[in-house]
């Protein structure tokens, strides 16, 4: 009833933005929305929606941004987003109770550029979960319950530029985990996980990687060849809040584009001059304060 009073016939039909956040909606008000043929942005954040039924957004064929953050979502039917495939660019499903990636519902959104699945209860991701999302530029899976990144899980996301996996419990990353991302991935956030080593074999094919965040893991040892094969494109490296005790002499030798290095709050007692010498010419910001 709230939405119907906000959308008097026929004045509401020309709306381009609609914000019905922070209400008590239990479901998507499809009947009230279906004639908004010019709508570009729909905000359903902070409601109590627990499921999205098939064709819930039918009629909204111009919609570009749909955000359903902080609801109670546990299930999304396979045809939930039917009709949004032509224009939808950004979808925010964060802050819900999803336990898996709603692959069937998402697979039709082949023009989607940004997908936000942060702060759910997703425990596993698998190959095929992101099939159909070939134009995706940014994927946020932060603050879920992931423990591993399996092989080829992002294989279909060849245009992906930014991948956020921080705040999970990831302890294992398969060698082929980032297969398919070689040509375009530039930002990778793996902070606040449970990694004990730098996943060099998985990272090595990412020859365009610029920003690598490994803060707040349990990394205690870094091998001398940790950044060989992909380090020459990295401009930002965050290793703070780990358990690193020693830096091998040649560990930074391949980081010849590095501009920012954060390595504070580890267990280093000294950093030999030869460790820093290869990156002194490019380095602009370095933070080594702390333990």
ZAMARGU-4260 file (C-alpha; in steps of 0.2 Angstrom, whole numbers, plus 5000, padded with zeros to 4 digits):
<rodrens>
0) 5000/5000/5000 | 5014/5012/5004 | 5021/5011/4986 | 5004/5013/4978 | 5001/5029/4988
5) 5018/5035/4982 | 5014/5031/4963 | 4998/5039/4959 | 4991/5034/4942 | 4997/5040/4930
10) 5010/5053/4937 | 5022/5040/4943 | 5024/5032/4926 | 5038/5044/4921 | 5049/5040/4937
15) 5067/5037/4933 | 5072/5034/4952 | 5063/5026/4966 | 5068/5024/4984 | 5058/5013/4995
20) 5072/5008/5007 | 5070/5007/5026 | 5052/5000/5025 | 5044/4984/5030 | 5042/4976/5013
25) 5041/4957/5014 | 5041/4955/4995 | 5045/4964/4979 | 5029/4975/4975 | 5029/4969/4957
30) 5011/4975/4953 | 5015/4993/4959 | 5031/4993/4949 | 5027/4985/4932 | 5021/5001/4923
35) 5037/5011/4927 | 5044/5009/4910 | 5057/5023/4912 | 5064/5018/4929 | 5083/5018/4929
40) 5087/5016/4948 | 5077/5005/4961 | 5082/5005/4979 | 5074/4991/4990 | 5088/4992/5004
45) 5084/4989/5022 | 5067/4980/5020 | 5062/4962/5025 | 5061/4954/5008 | 5065/4935/5010
50) 5062/4928/4992 | 5062/4935/4975 | 5049/4927/4964 | 5049/4924/4945 | 5047/4939/4935
55) 5047/4950/4950 | 5053/4965/4940 | 5044/4962/4924 | 5040/4979/4915 | 5056/4987/4921
60) 5065/4985/4905 | 5075/5001/4907 | 5082/4998/4924 | 5100/5000/4926 | 5103/4999/4945
65) 5094/4987/4957 | 5100/4987/4975 | 5092/4975/4988 | 5105/4977/5002 | 5101/4972/5020
70) 5085/4962/5017 | 5082/4944/5023 | 5085/4935/5006 | 5087/4916/5007 | 5080/4911/4989
75) 5079/4919/4972 | 5069/4910/4959 | 5077/4906/4942 | 5067/4919/4932 | 5067/4932/4946
80) 5077/4945/4935 | 5068/4940/4918 | 5066/4957/4909 | 5081/4965/4916 | 5093/4957/4905
85) 5094/4972/4892 | 5099/4986/4903 | 5104/4981/4921 | 5122/4986/4925 | 5123/4985/4944
90) 5115/4973/4956 | 5117/4973/4975 | 5112/4958/4984 | 5124/4961/4999 | 5119/4960/5017
95) 5107/4945/5015 | 5106/4927/5020 | 5110/4919/5004 | 5120/4902/5006 | 5125/4900/4988
100) 5127/4910/4972 | 5110/4911/4963 | 5117/4906/4947 | 5102/4902/4937 | 5094/4919/4941
105) 5110/4929/4937 | 5115/4919/4921 | 5103/4930/4911 | 5110/4946/4916 | 5123/4947/4902
110) 5125/4966/4902 | 5129/4966/4921 | 5144/4976/4925 | 5145/4976/4944 | 5138/4962/4956
115) 5138/4964/4975 | 5136/4948/4985 | 5145/4954/5001 | 5140/4950/5018 | 5130/4934/5015
120) 5132/4917/5021 | 5140/4909/5005 | 5151/4895/5010 | 5156/4888/4993 | 5158/4894/4975
125) 5161/4883/4960 | 5165/4883/4942 | 5149/4889/4932 | 5142/4900/4946 | 5146/4915/4936
130) 5142/4908/4919 | 5132/4921/4908 | 5140/4936/4916 | 5153/4939/4903 | 5153/4958/4904
135) 5155/4959/4923 | 5169/4972/4928 | 5167/4971/4947 | 5163/4956/4958 | 5161/4958/4977
140) 5161/4942/4988 | 5168/4950/5003 | 5163/4945/5021 | 5155/4928/5017 | 5160/4911/5024
145) 5171/4905/5010 | 5186/4893/5014 | 5193/4890/4997 | 5194/4897/4979 | 5193/4882/4968
150) 5199/4880/4950 | 5191/4890/4936 | 5178/4897/4946 | 5179/4914/4937 | 5183/4906/4920
155) 5169/4915/4911 | 5173/4933/4918 | 5186/4937/4905 | 5182/4956/4907 | 5183/4957/4926
160) 5194/4971/4933 | 5191/4970/4951 | 5188/4955/4963 | 5185/4957/4981 | 5187/4942/4992
165) 5192/4949/5009 | 5184/4945/5026 | 5181/4926/5022 | 5190/4911/5029 | 5200/4907/5014
170) 5215/4895/5017 | 5217/4887/5000 | 5217/4895/4983 | 5219/4882/4968 | 5233/4885/4955
175) 5219/4888/4942 | 5208/4898/4953 | 5210/4914/4943 | 5210/4906/4925 | 5200/4917/4913
180) 5205/4933/4922 | 5223/4935/4915 | 5219/4949/4903 | 5210/4962/4913 | 5210/4959/4932
185) 5219/4973/4940 | 5212/4974/4958 | 5212/4959/4970 | 5208/4960/4988 | 5212/4944/4999
190) 5214/4953/5015 | 5206/4946/5032 | 5207/4928/5027 | 5217/4913/5033 | 5231/4911/5020
195) 5247/4905/5027 | 5257/4908/5011 | 5256/4920/4996 | 5246/4910/4983 | 5260/4913/4970
200) 5255/4899/4958 | 5237/4906/4956 | 5243/4924/4955 | 5257/4921/4942 | 5246/4922/4926
205) 5238/4939/4931 | 5251/4949/4922 | 5240/4965/4923 | 5237/4965/4942 | 5241/4982/4949
210) 5233/4981/4967 | 5236/4966/4978 | 5229/4966/4996 | 5235/4952/5007 | 5233/4961/5024
215) 5227/4952/5040 | 5231/4934/5035 | 5243/4921/5043 | 5257/4923/5031 | 5273/4919/5040
220) 5285/4915/5026 | 5288/4923/5009 | 5298/4913/4996 | 5311/4923/4986 | 5301/4920/4970
225) 5284/4924/4978 | 5281/4938/4965 | 5290/4931/4950 | 5280/4931/4934 | 5266/4944/4939
230) 5275/4957/4951 | 5281/4968/4937 | 5264/4976/4935 | 5260/4978/4954 | 5259/4996/4960
235) 5251/4993/4977 | 5255/4979/4989 | 5248/4977/5006 | 5256/4964/5018 | 5252/4972/5035
240) 5246/4962/5050 | 5253/4945/5045 | 5266/4935/5054 | 5281/4938/5043 | 5298/4936/5052
245) 5310/4937/5038 | 5311/4945/5020 | 5322/4936/5008 | 5335/4947/4999 | 5327/4946/4982
250) 5309/4945/4987 | 5305/4962/4979 | 5316/4961/4964 | 5302/4959/4952 | 5291/4973/4959
255) 5299/4987/4948 | 5282/4996/4946 | 5278/4996/4965 | 5273/5013/4972 | 5265/5009/4989
260) 5271/4995/5001 | 5262/4992/5018 | 5271/4979/5028 | 5268/4986/5046 | 5262/4975/5061
265) 5272/4959/5056 | 5286/4951/5066 | 5301/4958/5057 | 5316/4963/5068 | 5325/4971/5053
270) 5324/4974/5035 | 5341/4973/5026 | 5345/4986/5013 | 5347/4974/4999 | 5328/4969/5001
275) 5322/4987/4998 | 5335/4992/4985 | 5326/4985/4969 | 5311/4995/4973 | 5318/5012/4979
280) 5317/5021/4962 | 5298/5017/4960 | 5292/5018/4978 | 5282/5033/4984 | 5274/5027/5000
285) 5281/5014/5012 | 5274/5010/5029 | 5285/4998/5040 | 5280/5005/5057 | 5272/4993/5070
290) 5279/4977/5076
</rodrens>
